[in-house]
């Protein structure tokens, strides 16, 4: 079995082929050019691996939260590719993927995942290692940094660029350590999706949906003038 996974929710484009134990990963810093690069990069990765979409068993994608346009790109590409190849899809929370990245990189068992949400807010969730997987115990939400609370009195580690955007947040949460450079990379997306792949829990392409925790998609003129961004 093998799946294709990708994420465009941040300024990074990340793509992976994953077979349950190994992953071949391509990561590029694309900024706003993910829409232009994602299909060529997928084609290049498949060609290098000597495989094709129709030989795969599913497509996993970063469903959000994250950059509004980036999340929509990932969802649309997953839908289009899955329709064409008749494959199931697996949407994965980018915050779950961040927690998985922290486990794979550092073996941190309890992770507060935090992404910069712009507009002086962060996307945040918390997960802990249970039964050989990271399980969410605080579901994804959007909050002002000052309103983010420590999930419980135990030890916690931090992952994601929200801690770079708001350096005081790590101290506020009394984290053991923090890696603000981690992203919800495609390998982590694939690793989170894999148990559902094995269980046959994919959904049809038409059910691929983004995960929005902020429902505003536009700014007022005053907010734009103040330099805010979605």
URRA-V738465 format. One record per residue. N is the residue number from 0. RES is the residue in one small letter. PSI is psi in whole degrees, -180 to 180 (NA if undefined). BURIAL is b if it has 24 or more other C-alpha atoms within 12 Angstrom, else e. Layout:
# URRA-V738465
N/RES/PSI/BURIAL, N/RES/PSI/BURIAL
This chain:
# URRA-V738465
0/x/147/e, 1/x/140/b, 2/x/157/b, 3/x/137/b, 4/x/148/b, 5/x/159/b, 6/x/136/b, 7/x/25/b, 8/x/-12/b, 9/x/-166/b, 10/x/-4/b, 11/x/139/b, 12/x/123/b, 13/x/131/b, 14/x/142/b, 15/x/149/b, 16/x/131/b, 17/x/134/b, 18/x/16/b, 19/x/-20/b, 20/x/-33/e, 21/x/152/e, 22/x/139/b, 23/x/121/b, 24/x/139/b, 25/x/126/b, 26/x/128/b, 27/x/141/b, 28/x/106/e, 29/x/-14/e, 30/x/-121/e, 31/x/11/e, 32/x/13/e, 33/x/-36/b, 34/x/-30/b, 35/x/-30/e, 36/x/-23/b, 37/x/-46/b, 38/x/-46/b, 39/x/-40/e, 40/x/-39/b, 41/x/-45/b, 42/x/-41/e, 43/x/-41/e, 44/x/-44/b, 45/x/-42/b, 46/x/-42/e, 47/x/-33/e, 48/x/-7/e, 49/x/35/e, 50/x/-177/e, 51/x/167/e, 52/x/-43/b, 53/x/-16/e, 54/x/-5/e, 55/x/171/b, 56/x/2/b, 57/x/172/b, 58/x/125/b, 59/x/143/b, 60/x/152/b, 61/x/110/b, 62/x/-9/b, 63/x/178/b, 64/x/164/b, 65/x/-162/b, 66/x/130/b, 67/x/-50/b, 68/x/-42/b, 69/x/-42/b, 70/x/-40/b, 71/x/-37/b, 72/x/-49/b, 73/x/-43/b, 74/x/-45/b, 75/x/-42/b, 76/x/-42/b, 77/x/-45/b, 78/x/-49/b, 79/x/-47/b, 80/x/-40/b, 81/x/-38/b, 82/x/-48/e, 83/x/-33/e, 84/x/2/e, 85/x/55/e, 86/x/150/b, 87/x/159/b, 88/x/156/b, 89/x/104/b, 90/x/135/b, 91/x/132/b, 92/x/133/b, 93/x/-30/b, 94/x/-36/b, 95/x/-43/b, 96/x/-37/b, 97/x/-43/b, 98/x/-41/b, 99/x/-40/b, 100/x/-38/b, 101/x/-37/b, 102/x/-48/b, 103/x/-39/b, 104/x/-43/e, 105/x/-9/e, 106/x/37/e, 107/x/122/b, 108/x/-16/b, 109/x/117/b, 110/x/129/b, 111/x/112/b, 112/x/133/b, 113/x/123/b, 114/x/144/b, 115/x/121/b, 116/x/7/b, 117/x/-172/b, 118/x/30/b, 119/x/38/e, 120/x/167/b, 121/x/151/b, 122/x/132/b, 123/x/146/b, 124/x/167/b, 125/x/139/b, 126/x/155/b, 127/x/156/b, 128/x/121/e, 129/x/133/e, 130/x/47/e, 131/x/26/e, 132/x/156/b, 133/x/125/b, 134/x/130/b, 135/x/130/b, 136/x/-17/e, 137/x/116/b, 138/x/157/b, 139/x/138/b, 140/x/166/b, 141/x/133/b, 142/x/159/b, 143/x/141/e, 144/x/-39/b, 145/x/-19/e, 146/x/-7/e, 147/x/132/b, 148/x/152/b, 149/x/132/b, 150/x/-41/b, 151/x/-173/e, 152/x/-5/e, 153/x/-176/e, 154/x/137/e, 155/x/149/b, 156/x/160/b, 157/x/148/b, 158/x/139/b, 159/x/160/b, 160/x/-6/b, 161/x/-30/b, 162/x/-21/b, 163/x/-39/e, 164/x/-32/e, 165/x/79/b, 166/x/-27/e, 167/x/-14/e, 168/x/-37/b, 169/x/-42/b, 170/x/-39/e, 171/x/-38/e, 172/x/-2/b, 173/x/51/e, 174/x/148/b, 175/x/-44/e, 176/x/167/b, 177/x/139/b, 178/x/96/b, 179/x/-9/b, 180/x/-8/b, 181/x/145/b, 182/x/163/b, 183/x/74/b, 184/x/164/b, 185/x/-33/b, 186/x/-41/b, 187/x/-38/b, 188/x/-47/b, 189/x/-42/b, 190/x/-37/b, 191/x/-36/b, 192/x/-25/b, 193/x/-45/b, 194/x/-34/b, 195/x/-33/b, 196/x/-49/b, 197/x/-36/e, 198/x/-3/e, 199/x/36/e, 200/x/18/e, 201/x/163/b, 202/x/159/b, 203/x/158/b, 204/x/-38/b, 205/x/-13/e, 206/x/7/e, 207/x/123/b, 208/x/149/b, 209/x/158/b, 210/x/106/b, 211/x/127/b, 212/x/-10/b, 213/x/128/b, 214/x/-1/e, 215/x/132/e, 216/x/7/e, 217/x/156/e, 218/x/154/e, 219/x/165/e, 220/x/-40/e, 221/x/-40/e, 222/x/-41/e, 223/x/-40/e, 224/x/-29/e, 225/x/-1/e, 226/x/15/e, 227/x/153/e, 228/x/146/e, 229/x/NA/b
